[in-house]
Amino acid sequence: MSTPIISIREVTKSFGRLKAVDNVSLDVMTNEFFALLGPSGCGKTTLLRMIAGFSNPTSGQILIDGQDMVSITPDKRPVNMVFQSYAVFPHMNVMRNVGYGLEVTGVAKPDIKKRAEQALERVGLSDFTSRMPDQLSGGQRQRVALARALVKEPKVLLLDEPLSALDAKLREQMQMELAGLQADVGVTFVIVTHDQDEALSMADRIAVMRDGSVDQIASPGELYEYPKNRFVADFIGKVNLIEGEVTGQKGDKISITTEMLGKVAIPFGGDDRGEFNGNVCLAIRPEKINISKSGVSKNHPAGKDYIESEGKIVDWAYYGDCSHMIVASKNNQRFGVVIQNSRRDSVDALDIGDDVNLSWLAQDTLVLND
């Protein structure tokens, strides 16, 4: 990464008593794919609209390419936006749709044709120039909207839930295409989404938002493996949460007592969250848990500290490549476990009602303050 193309400084947006965005500061780097992720109503779309110029901050500063945007209208900003609805003109063919933005700004016709053809080639629609929007699939209309945004050569492309109208398989395909397109064109992308998988699969960095504020900004891997707090851990992927209380710390391990697990020792080398004390939460990702029928040897490697528990399988969902199981512990806490169906006979190895052992590496257990 290089220098920031967008700098947001202590930005707040209020609607009466409601603070839709509350004192947010962040940088988006040049040529970065950046995601604003969070549940509905967290302020992510409001923040995107302020970057675009469709809404002004109540307070704070937004800089794009070093210039304060406070007095710059949306049409004069070095950004373009792809909306959730695509907003493709139904009475214009693909070529005219893509070139229309250049047409209204007075670009010469030969240049419009050349730039529109280049934009359509970038999104793989060179053979669709004469088609009308009603002759296109949802994914193709999405590409038209992308080409129309890219043809004006913005420094930043803003995307507001751009894939939400697509079916699951096409959505996954477009996620890969968007990430590849961003790398090819070298334009900064800022995407708003509530879909964790979408953000994890495409973005270089993600800002997780809640109640108008940013909880954590990090790479997808860091967010998933080292969430800052309980909200981020629970929002990014699936996670098991166990309430506990810190009872001591010795060396690089912290002792925590829980109702489900009793007393456990978790490796802890310290980080920017500070020291842990009092009530905490343990977090374990479902795919990191080993599961076996009671009485079956677990064959743990020597030299590794494992945490163990017992329970009974009470529910099961089959997804083809993997299965998700719900295990009830002795204190009736529900625990999610994901197993990969790596062999055809693995599906029948466990069933609802089986008594099972659960175990996972102590080092895979997160300790969270809130």
Summary of the structure (lengths in Angstrom):
residues: 370
radius of gyration: 24.8
end to end distance: 31.1
largest distance: 77.9
contacts: 1106
relative contact order: 0.11
helix: 28%
strand: 36%
